[in-house]
Every structure is written in structure tokens, then in C-alpha cells.
């Protein structure tokens, strides 16, 4: 049932319950007031996640960033459930959050095709794990395509980890030249970029 339809049905139930629930009483002033007795109104809710084939316990653990618990709960799922692309992606994010970047890279492998809408996020998650454990050139190439200063700094760090200080310095120089001439104070990324240089 859609959200709007569910809300409409709930509103109708509430109106019916309230209409049959009031009695007229006369107060001291002689003015009629309505006394309403509390009554529970059934609210139609969407079916539980379990009915949709999703174990809500690991979903809640991921949402609440309880990474160790989420990893344990996802790993306890049957093989068929763990193989679903959405579950693999969630487990990859959990692994990266726990510093298990090798596992994250294995889980992210080949997910762009079944999860086309998450393609950009998957590529970024892969690059973040590659920045931690390598291959560093792939991480550097990914981050160097971005116009964002923090991503360019990540590209420079990746090149430094690869031992290519020339490429790292070129990215940092390019980044520092982007600073508008009228800016007298350092920009947020500037101290970090200068320290890496």
C-alpha cells in the first residue's frame, strides 16, 4: 500500500472513531462541551521487512552504524541472501567502515552492473578502499578526475603512497593555484595541501 493511501485510510479510521466517540455534556457555564473517551485506532502499516525477504536486524545495525554487529548479522545470513547485490554492497560498506578494505574490494567487484543507480557510489567506495591498501594508481586516477579539493588531496596521497612524488606535487600545485588571488586567508584545504607538498 502506498504511503498516501495508507495515510488516507488511517485518517478515515481516525475520523470514524472520533465521530462515534463524543458525548455532549453540560459544564457549569451551561455551554455544551464534548468529552472524548480515548480509544485505540488501528493504523495500517506497510508489511514488515521480513515479509519482503529482508532481515531488519542487520538493516537497523547498518543504519545505526553498529558496524561489528552489522557484519556479524550479514555474515550469518544464508548464502543466497548474502549473494544479493544490495546485501553485498551493504557488507562492503560495513567492511570498509571496519578497516577491512581487502574484503570491501572483493565485495564491490562487479556490482556496478546489477546496481546501476549506485554506480558512482560503488566507484567512490572502491577508490576509498584502494587509497588505503592499493592499487594506489587506480585510487589516484579516480580522485584526480574530481574538481573537489579534498578529492585532489586524496589523489596526491595515493601518488605519494605509490612513490610517485612528482605526480603528487603536480596535483598539489594545481590545487594551490586554484586559490582566488583576492583571498588573503587560507582556504580550508590549503594547510593540508601545503603539508603534503
Backbone as CSV, one residue per row, in Angstrom:
resi,resn,N_x,N_y,N_z,CA_x,CA_y,CA_z,C_x,C_y,C_z
1,UNK,0.860,-1.173,0.000,0.000,0.000,0.000,0.896,1.222,0.000
2,UNK,0.594,2.189,-0.842,1.430,3.379,-0.925,1.284,4.216,0.321
3,UNK,2.240,5.112,0.546,2.227,5.967,1.726,1.004,6.853,1.792
4,UNK,0.610,7.435,0.652,-0.563,8.330,0.622,-1.849,7.581,0.938
5,UNK,-1.989,6.415,0.328,-3.195,5.625,0.548,-3.267,5.174,1.997
6,UNK,-2.139,4.759,2.548,-2.089,4.334,3.942,-2.461,5.482,4.866
7,UNK,-1.946,6.679,4.586,-2.273,7.847,5.407,-3.753,8.187,5.296
8,UNK,-4.318,8.069,4.099,-5.731,8.369,3.893,-6.613,7.385,4.652
9,UNK,-6.281,6.103,4.591,-7.045,5.086,5.307,-6.958,5.339,6.810
10,UNK,-5.764,5.671,7.290,-5.597,5.956,8.721,-6.425,7.157,9.137
11,UNK,-6.448,8.192,8.298,-7.219,9.396,8.589,-8.711,9.076,8.637
12,UNK,-9.200,8.247,7.715,-10.612,7.849,7.709,-10.953,7.073,8.975
13,UNK,-10.110,6.138,9.376,-10.333,5.392,10.611,-10.415,6.338,11.801
14,UNK,-9.516,7.297,11.836,-9.498,8.261,12.930,-10.779,9.071,12.953
15,UNK,-11.253,9.527,11.796,-12.484,10.321,11.720,-13.689,9.501,12.176
16,UNK,-13.777,8.252,11.743,-14.897,7.391,12.141,-14.849,7.141,13.641
17,UNK,-13.673,6.876,14.154,-13.548,6.591,15.589,-13.916,7.809,16.420
18,UNK,-13.491,8.986,15.999,-13.792,10.207,16.752,-15.275,10.563,16.661
19,UNK,-15.898,10.355,15.528,-17.303,10.713,15.342,-18.203,9.891,16.247
20,UNK,-17.910,8.653,16.437,-18.752,7.798,17.260,-18.345,7.810,18.713
21,UNK,-17.419,8.662,19.084,-16.841,8.613,20.400,-17.151,9.806,21.279
22,UNK,-17.872,10.808,20.797,-18.085,12.004,21.605,-19.502,12.010,22.158
23,UNK,-19.621,12.516,23.381,-20.935,12.665,24.002,-21.045,14.079,24.505
24,UNK,-22.244,14.655,24.407,-22.424,16.039,24.839,-22.630,16.067,26.343
25,UNK,-21.924,16.975,26.993,-22.096,17.197,28.420,-22.248,18.673,28.660
26,UNK,-22.865,18.981,29.749,-23.056,20.385,30.065,-22.147,20.744,31.220
27,UNK,-21.337,21.741,31.017,-20.433,22.212,32.060,-21.152,23.209,32.949
28,UNK,-20.419,23.802,33.917,-21.001,24.770,34.841,-21.575,25.968,34.140
29,UNK,-20.958,26.370,33.071,-21.427,27.571,32.387,-22.658,27.297,31.538
30,UNK,-23.047,26.053,31.432,-24.220,25.722,30.649,-23.909,25.542,29.182
31,UNK,-22.637,25.720,28.805,-22.242,25.566,27.414,-21.915,24.099,27.184
32,UNK,-22.383,23.555,26.095,-22.123,22.153,25.786,-20.645,21.940,25.460
33,UNK,-20.018,20.954,26.037,-18.633,20.592,25.720,-18.611,19.130,25.339
34,UNK,-17.670,18.757,24.592,-17.575,17.364,24.153,-16.511,16.660,24.972
35,UNK,-16.873,15.556,25.548,-15.908,14.729,26.269,-15.561,13.564,25.356
36,UNK,-14.295,13.340,25.151,-13.856,12.283,24.254,-13.177,11.206,25.071
37,UNK,-13.664,9.977,24.925,-13.022,8.857,25.591,-11.884,8.368,24.709
38,UNK,-10.741,8.087,25.307,-9.632,7.580,24.500,-9.975,6.221,23.915
39,UNK,-9.608,6.035,22.685,-9.855,4.759,22.018,-8.689,4.516,21.083
40,UNK,-8.269,3.302,20.977,-7.185,2.990,20.061,-7.728,2.910,18.646
41,UNK,-6.957,3.457,17.737,-7.348,3.463,16.340,-6.351,2.602,15.588
42,UNK,-6.826,1.615,14.847,-5.881,0.781,14.104,-5.217,1.594,12.992
43,UNK,-3.920,1.491,12.919,-3.160,2.182,11.881,-2.619,1.129,10.927
44,UNK,-2.896,1.309,9.665,-2.403,0.370,8.656,-0.959,0.716,8.347
45,UNK,-0.078,-0.262,8.505,1.341,-0.050,8.265,1.786,-0.952,7.121
46,UNK,2.894,-0.577,6.481,3.402,-1.452,5.424,3.827,-2.790,6.023
47,UNK,3.871,-3.816,5.216,4.272,-5.124,5.733,5.688,-5.058,6.306
48,UNK,5.990,-5.868,7.316,7.323,-5.851,7.896,8.380,-6.237,6.867
49,UNK,9.612,-5.784,7.123,10.707,-6.073,6.195,10.924,-7.567,6.021
50,UNK,10.687,-8.352,7.065,10.870,-9.808,6.958,10.002,-10.390,5.853
51,UNK,8.778,-9.838,5.662,7.886,-10.313,4.610,8.430,-9.992,3.217
52,UNK,9.333,-9.034,3.148,9.922,-8.655,1.869,11.263,-9.359,1.653
53,UNK,11.599,-10.304,2.506,12.836,-11.062,2.352,14.056,-10.348,2.902
54,UNK,13.872,-9.326,3.720,14.987,-8.584,4.278,14.981,-8.777,5.780
55,UNK,16.137,-9.105,6.335,16.247,-9.252,7.782,16.453,-7.869,8.384
56,UNK,15.480,-7.358,9.110,15.559,-5.988,9.609,16.655,-5.771,10.645
57,UNK,17.150,-6.826,11.264,18.160,-6.643,12.299,19.463,-6.108,11.724
58,UNK,19.922,-6.646,10.593,21.167,-6.139,10.039,20.959,-4.773,9.398
59,UNK,19.762,-4.528,8.861,19.466,-3.223,8.268,19.539,-2.152,9.353
60,UNK,18.952,-2.421,10.490,18.995,-1.474,11.607,20.426,-1.259,12.082
61,UNK,21.184,-2.319,12.148,22.580,-2.197,12.592,23.384,-1.309,11.640
62,UNK,23.147,-1.441,10.345,23.847,-0.603,9.371,23.401,0.848,9.514
63,UNK,22.087,1.064,9.601,21.569,2.433,9.729,22.120,3.131,10.968
64,UNK,22.278,2.358,12.043,22.752,2.922,13.302,24.270,2.870,13.429
65,UNK,24.948,2.470,12.365,26.396,2.413,12.277,27.024,1.530,13.353
66,UNK,26.357,0.457,13.670,26.906,-0.552,14.568,27.593,-1.585,13.672
67,UNK,28.799,-1.234,13.216,29.470,-1.961,12.144,29.785,-3.410,12.507
68,UNK,30.324,-3.655,13.686,30.674,-5.035,14.059,29.430,-5.916,14.108
69,UNK,28.371,-5.401,14.688,27.124,-6.164,14.771,26.542,-6.381,13.378
70,UNK,26.587,-5.350,12.535,26.081,-5.483,11.165,26.855,-6.562,10.407
71,UNK,28.181,-6.574,10.576,29.000,-7.584,9.896,28.607,-8.985,10.355
72,UNK,28.439,-9.158,11.650,28.069,-10.465,12.189,26.707,-10.908,11.667
73,UNK,25.748,-9.986,11.660,24.390,-10.331,11.217,24.336,-10.635,9.715
74,UNK,25.046,-9.857,8.914,25.051,-10.124,7.463,25.760,-11.446,7.179
75,UNK,26.876,-11.680,7.862,27.614,-12.927,7.640,26.811,-14.152,8.075
76,UNK,25.847,-13.978,8.968,25.016,-15.092,9.440,23.877,-15.421,8.477
77,UNK,23.640,-14.560,7.487,22.586,-14.827,6.503,22.956,-16.042,5.661
78,UNK,21.968,-16.657,5.047,22.255,-17.788,4.163,22.983,-17.286,2.913
79,UNK,23.631,-18.183,2.221,24.469,-17.830,1.070,23.682,-17.088,-0.008
80,UNK,22.437,-17.502,-0.243,21.620,-16.861,-1.277,21.356,-15.394,-0.924
81,UNK,21.035,-15.133,0.332,20.776,-13.751,0.766,22.052,-12.913,0.700
82,UNK,23.169,-13.483,1.146,24.442,-12.747,1.118,24.883,-12.425,-0.300
83,UNK,24.458,-13.229,-1.277,24.864,-13.027,-2.663,24.050,-11.935,-3.369
84,UNK,22.955,-11.484,-2.772,22.153,-10.421,-3.397,23.010,-9.157,-3.504
85,UNK,22.962,-8.465,-4.647,23.813,-7.286,-4.840,23.654,-6.221,-3.752
86,UNK,22.425,-6.002,-3.307,22.197,-4.978,-2.286,22.869,-5.353,-0.974
87,UNK,22.810,-6.632,-0.632,23.425,-7.110,0.605,24.943,-7.077,0.471
88,UNK,25.462,-7.466,-0.685,26.913,-7.396,-0.916,27.409,-5.960,-0.787
89,UNK,26.650,-5.016,-1.329,27.056,-3.611,-1.238,27.051,-3.144,0.223
90,UNK,26.002,-3.501,0.946,25.940,-3.123,2.356,27.108,-3.736,3.122
91,UNK,27.409,-4.989,2.843,28.513,-5.658,3.550,29.847,-5.031,3.181
92,UNK,29.989,-4.592,1.948,31.224,-3.915,1.537,31.402,-2.604,2.294
93,UNK,30.309,-1.851,2.434,30.376,-0.590,3.192,30.729,-0.859,4.650
94,UNK,30.152,-1.920,5.206,30.448,-2.296,6.594,31.922,-2.675,6.719
95,UNK,32.409,-3.485,5.786,33.814,-3.907,5.822,34.756,-2.700,5.755
96,UNK,34.476,-1.768,4.863,35.321,-0.576,4.760,35.288,0.235,6.049
97,UNK,34.126,0.320,6.668,33.996,1.063,7.928,34.782,0.395,9.056
98,UNK,34.966,-0.904,8.947,35.751,-1.647,9.940,37.229,-1.715,9.576
99,UNK,37.609,-1.085,8.466,39.002,-1.116,8.038,39.377,-2.373,7.276
100,UNK,38.395,-3.161,6.872,38.627,-4.400,6.119,38.529,-4.089,4.625
101,UNK,39.496,-3.338,4.133,39.413,-2.824,2.767,39.579,-3.906,1.707
102,UNK,40.373,-4.933,1.994,40.519,-6.026,1.026,39.176,-6.720,0.823
103,UNK,38.472,-6.985,1.910,37.143,-7.613,1.824,36.181,-6.690,1.084
104,UNK,36.245,-5.388,1.381,35.366,-4.419,0.706,35.591,-4.454,-0.801
105,UNK,36.854,-4.497,-1.230,37.151,-4.531,-2.665,36.611,-5.797,-3.317
106,UNK,36.738,-6.917,-2.627,36.210,-8.173,-3.179,34.692,-8.112,-3.323
107,UNK,34.014,-7.558,-2.325,32.557,-7.478,-2.367,32.053,-6.474,-3.405
108,UNK,32.809,-5.414,-3.648,32.393,-4.392,-4.616,32.598,-4.843,-6.062
109,UNK,33.429,-5.844,-6.248,33.756,-6.294,-7.599,32.507,-6.720,-8.364
110,UNK,32.253,-6.065,-9.488,31.155,-6.420,-10.375,29.784,-5.924,-9.958
111,UNK,29.691,-5.047,-8.975,28.377,-4.580,-8.520,27.786,-3.456,-9.375
112,UNK,28.596,-2.804,-10.202,28.063,-1.687,-10.986,26.958,-2.119,-11.940
113,UNK,27.071,-3.315,-12.468,26.063,-3.771,-13.439,24.704,-4.030,-12.777
114,UNK,24.629,-4.838,-11.700,23.307,-5.065,-11.108,22.779,-3.858,-10.323
115,UNK,23.654,-2.982,-9.885,23.235,-1.800,-9.122,23.605,-0.533,-9.888
116,UNK,23.043,-0.397,-11.070,23.408,0.713,-11.961,23.226,2.076,-11.307
117,UNK,22.172,2.242,-10.523,21.919,3.540,-9.896,22.973,3.893,-8.848
118,UNK,23.661,2.905,-8.339,24.699,3.139,-7.337,26.105,3.104,-7.935
119,UNK,26.191,3.125,-9.238,27.486,3.007,-9.914,28.517,4.015,-9.440
120,UNK,28.120,5.283,-9.309,29.065,6.317,-8.861,29.504,6.067,-7.417
121,UNK,28.575,5.688,-6.568,28.908,5.425,-5.166,29.830,4.211,-5.049
122,UNK,29.576,3.198,-5.856,30.410,1.999,-5.829,31.827,2.342,-6.275
123,UNK,31.949,3.134,-7.332,33.276,3.539,-7.803,34.015,4.336,-6.732
124,UNK,33.312,5.218,-6.042,33.943,6.019,-4.989,34.355,5.122,-3.812
125,UNK,33.481,4.217,-3.414,33.820,3.314,-2.315,35.046,2.467,-2.671
126,UNK,35.104,2.026,-3.911,36.256,1.253,-4.361,37.530,2.097,-4.266
127,UNK,37.460,3.337,-4.730,38.630,4.219,-4.692,39.071,4.514,-3.260
128,UNK,38.124,4.655,-2.358,38.467,4.907,-0.957,39.226,3.712,-0.374
129,UNK,38.783,2.492,-0.683,39.497,1.306,-0.200,40.853,1.166,-0.893
130,UNK,40.904,1.499,-2.176,42.190,1.444,-2.883,43.171,2.467,-2.316
131,UNK,42.679,3.595,-1.863,43.536,4.605,-1.248,44.181,4.051,0.019
132,UNK,43.494,3.154,0.691,44.015,2.569,1.925,44.999,1.437,1.674
133,UNK,44.694,0.541,0.712,45.526,-0.661,0.547,46.097,-0.845,-0.855
134,UNK,45.691,0.002,-1.799,46.153,-0.135,-3.163,45.156,-0.928,-3.995
135,UNK,45.346,-0.978,-5.257,46.414,-0.333,-6.021,46.254,1.197,-6.031
136,UNK,47.302,1.861,-5.589,47.260,3.314,-5.415,47.054,4.098,-6.708
137,UNK,47.644,3.662,-7.836,47.400,4.434,-9.065,45.925,4.505,-9.459
138,UNK,45.175,3.425,-9.222,43.746,3.451,-9.554,42.999,4.442,-8.663
139,UNK,43.362,4.477,-7.393,42.742,5.453,-6.479,43.115,6.867,-6.907
140,UNK,44.367,7.073,-7.244,44.826,8.405,-7.659,44.096,8.863,-8.914
141,UNK,43.959,7.983,-9.877,43.268,8.348,-11.113,41.808,8.694,-10.852
142,UNK,41.154,7.948,-9.982,39.759,8.244,-9.668,39.642,9.624,-9.025
143,UNK,40.410,9.873,-7.984,40.279,11.134,-7.252,40.774,12.331,-8.058
144,UNK,41.725,12.128,-8.950,42.264,13.239,-9.748,41.235,13.779,-10.739
145,UNK,40.227,12.998,-11.082,39.186,13.463,-12.013,38.203,14.434,-11.361
146,UNK,38.214,14.471,-10.044,37.256,15.307,-9.320,37.767,16.745,-9.199
147,UNK,36.857,17.721,-9.237,37.284,19.109,-9.025,37.348,19.482,-7.535
148,UNK,36.889,18.581,-6.658,36.840,18.874,-5.230,38.239,18.857,-4.607
149,UNK,38.576,19.870,-3.824,39.907,19.933,-3.204,40.247,18.698,-2.368
150,UNK,39.319,18.204,-1.571,39.605,17.035,-0.740,39.904,15.804,-1.594
151,UNK,39.220,15.671,-2.720,39.493,14.541,-3.611,40.872,14.679,-4.259
152,UNK,41.241,15.897,-4.629,42.568,16.111,-5.211,43.662,15.821,-4.185
153,UNK,43.412,16.159,-2.947,44.372,15.819,-1.891,44.469,14.301,-1.752
154,UNK,43.339,13.598,-1.854,43.362,12.126,-1.806,44.161,11.559,-2.976
155,UNK,44.026,12.170,-4.147,44.810,11.724,-5.312,46.300,11.915,-5.046
156,UNK,46.657,13.049,-4.466,48.065,13.312,-4.153,48.597,12.303,-3.129
157,UNK,47.794,11.980,-2.139,48.200,10.993,-1.134,48.409,9.624,-1.784
158,UNK,47.508,9.263,-2.697,47.640,7.974,-3.380,48.943,7.919,-4.184
159,UNK,49.258,9.004,-4.888,50.506,9.024,-5.648,51.713,8.970,-4.721
160,UNK,51.627,9.614,-3.565,52.727,9.538,-2.605,52.911,8.108,-2.109
161,UNK,51.808,7.416,-1.827,51.902,6.031,-1.376,52.503,5.133,-2.448
162,UNK,52.271,5.499,-3.703,52.832,4.738,-4.829,54.305,5.097,-5.045
163,UNK,54.763,6.154,-4.404,56.153,6.592,-4.578,56.342,7.551,-5.739
164,UNK,55.248,8.052,-6.291,55.315,8.995,-7.414,55.136,10.419,-6.892
165,UNK,56.184,10.933,-6.264,56.127,12.259,-5.659,55.939,13.359,-6.700
166,UNK,56.451,13.119,-7.916,56.285,14.111,-8.984,54.807,14.315,-9.323
167,UNK,54.070,13.228,-9.437,52.634,13.326,-9.746,51.870,13.931,-8.575
168,UNK,52.248,13.565,-7.371,51.598,14.118,-6.187,51.799,15.629,-6.130
169,UNK,53.030,16.068,-6.337,53.339,17.503,-6.289,52.606,18.262,-7.397
170,UNK,52.497,17.677,-8.574,51.801,18.343,-9.688,50.325,18.574,-9.329
171,UNK,49.692,17.588,-8.712,48.285,17.744,-8.316,48.154,18.819,-7.239
172,UNK,49.056,18.791,-6.261,49.001,19.781,-5.177,49.270,21.192,-5.691
173,UNK,50.224,21.322,-6.619,50.493,22.646,-7.206,49.269,23.166,-7.949
174,UNK,48.640,22.291,-8.708,47.430,22.670,-9.444,46.327,23.099,-8.480
175,UNK,46.198,22.390,-7.396,45.185,22.702,-6.393,45.467,24.059,-5.743
176,UNK,46.702,24.302,-5.390,47.041,25.556,-4.707,46.946,26.760,-5.643
177,UNK,47.092,26.533,-6.938,46.940,27.633,-7.904,45.483,28.016,-8.097
178,UNK,44.574,27.129,-7.720,43.149,27.429,-7.863,42.687,28.501,-6.892
179,UNK,43.466,28.767,-5.868,43.058,29.728,-4.843,42.877,31.101,-5.486
180,UNK,41.717,31.724,-5.295,41.498,33.049,-5.867,42.496,34.064,-5.313
181,UNK,42.985,34.937,-6.168,44.002,35.915,-5.781,43.504,36.850,-4.686
182,UNK,42.208,37.124,-4.659,41.673,38.077,-3.691,41.552,37.491,-2.285
183,UNK,41.745,36.195,-2.148,41.647,35.552,-0.836,42.934,35.793,-0.056
184,UNK,42.831,36.470,1.080,44.001,36.721,1.920,44.178,35.628,2.971
185,UNK,43.106,34.998,3.347,43.194,33.949,4.357,43.278,32.586,3.665
186,UNK,43.900,31.619,4.346,43.991,30.292,3.722,42.614,29.632,3.627
187,UNK,42.395,28.925,2.545,41.176,28.156,2.380,41.279,26.890,3.226
188,UNK,40.165,26.245,3.472,40.114,25.096,4.377,41.086,23.986,3.978
189,UNK,41.265,23.739,2.697,42.120,22.649,2.241,43.596,23.033,2.175
190,UNK,43.891,24.319,2.185,45.239,24.782,1.916,46.299,24.278,2.900
191,UNK,46.082,24.330,4.207,47.135,23.831,5.117,47.480,22.355,4.862
192,UNK,46.468,21.535,4.618,46.708,20.118,4.376,47.488,19.927,3.064
193,UNK,47.085,20.676,2.041,47.767,20.558,0.742,49.212,21.008,0.853
194,UNK,49.457,22.086,1.566,50.843,22.572,1.736,51.676,21.597,2.560
195,UNK,51.084,20.970,3.564,51.810,19.999,4.384,52.208,18.770,3.561
196,UNK,51.368,18.364,2.644,51.673,17.201,1.809,52.731,17.525,0.758
197,UNK,52.783,18.760,0.354,53.685,19.184,-0.707,55.099,19.046,-0.222
